[in-house]
Amino acid sequence: MEKMNIEQYWEIKKVLEKMSRVSELSLNELDIVLYIGVKGKSTCEELSRYFNRGGQNIHPRVGSLENKGLISKTINPKDARKKDLRLTNMGDRVYEQTVRFILL
């Protein structure tokens, strides 16, 4: 994989900040939407590990995204203590718009 230079990083960062304002999501919420969009599904535990944040940081953001109708929770069939997180149709639209903004 080719490394991005600092100018590319700042361009992507500006796009994400703009998309964050347009979608009325925090950058952290947008990060979660992008991660789940790429992976297809996730759990709070996986998000905590990936973003190197404790559950106390991830759970409120997941709850906010659920309240906004962007993600849904379902019981994990392999472990009923865990909830699988997936994007809703609205979450898919936010993900697709954000990816389009980044790729332009």
C-alpha positions in Angstrom: 0.0 0.0 0.0 1.3 3.4 -1.0 1.8 5.9 1.9 0.0 9.1 1.7 1.9 12.4 2.1 1.0 15.1 4.6 -0.8 17.2 2.0 -3.1 14.2 1.1 -3.7 13.6 4.8 -4.8 17.2 5.4 -7.0 17.2 2.3 -8.8 14.1 3.5 -9.1 15.6 7.0 -10.7 18.7 5.6 -13.2 16.6 3.6 -14.1 14.6 6.7 -14.6 17.8 8.7 -16.8 19.2 6.0 -18.8 15.9 5.8 -19.1 16.0 9.6 -20.7 19.4 9.5 -23.0 18.4 6.6 -24.1 15.2 8.2 -24.3 16.7 11.7 -22.1 14.0 13.1 -19.0 14.3 15.2 -15.7 13.2 13.6 -15.7 10.3 16.0 -19.2 9.2 15.0 -18.3 9.6 11.3 -15.2 7.4 11.9 -17.5 4.7 13.4 -19.9 4.9 10.4 -16.9 4.6 8.0 -15.4 1.7 9.9 -18.7 -0.3 10.0 -19.3 0.7 6.3 -16.0 -0.9 5.3 -16.3 -3.9 7.6 -20.0 -4.6 7.1 -20.6 -5.1 10.8 -18.8 -4.6 14.1 -19.1 -4.7 17.9 -18.4 -2.1 20.5 -15.5 -4.2 21.7 -14.0 -4.3 18.2 -14.5 -0.5 17.8 -12.8 0.0 21.2 -9.8 -2.0 20.1 -9.5 -0.5 16.6 -9.9 3.2 17.8 -7.9 2.5 21.0 -10.7 3.9 23.1 -12.4 2.5 26.2 -16.0 1.3 26.1 -17.0 4.4 28.1 -15.9 6.4 25.0 -17.4 4.2 22.3 -20.8 3.3 23.9 -22.2 6.9 24.0 -21.2 7.4 20.3 -22.8 4.1 19.3 -25.9 5.1 21.2 -26.0 8.5 19.5 -25.7 6.9 16.1 -28.5 4.4 17.0 -30.7 7.3 18.1 -30.0 9.1 14.8 -31.1 6.0 12.9 -27.6 5.3 11.4 -26.8 2.0 13.0 -28.8 -0.9 14.3 -27.9 -3.4 17.0 -28.7 -7.1 16.8 -27.7 -9.9 19.2 -24.6 -11.8 18.1 -25.6 -15.4 17.2 -22.3 -16.8 18.6 -22.3 -14.8 21.9 -25.6 -13.4 23.2 -23.6 -11.0 25.4 -22.4 -9.1 22.4 -24.4 -6.9 20.0 -23.5 -6.7 16.3 -23.6 -3.2 14.8 -24.6 -2.6 11.2 -25.4 0.4 9.2 -29.1 1.1 8.5 -30.2 2.3 5.0 -29.7 5.9 6.2 -26.2 4.9 7.6 -25.4 3.4 4.2 -26.3 6.7 2.5 -24.0 8.7 4.9 -21.2 6.2 4.3 -21.6 6.4 0.5 -21.7 10.2 0.5 -18.6 10.4 2.7 -16.7 8.0 0.5 -17.7 10.0 -2.6 -16.6 13.2 -1.0 -13.2 11.6 -0.1 -12.7 10.3 -3.6 -13.5 13.5 -5.5 
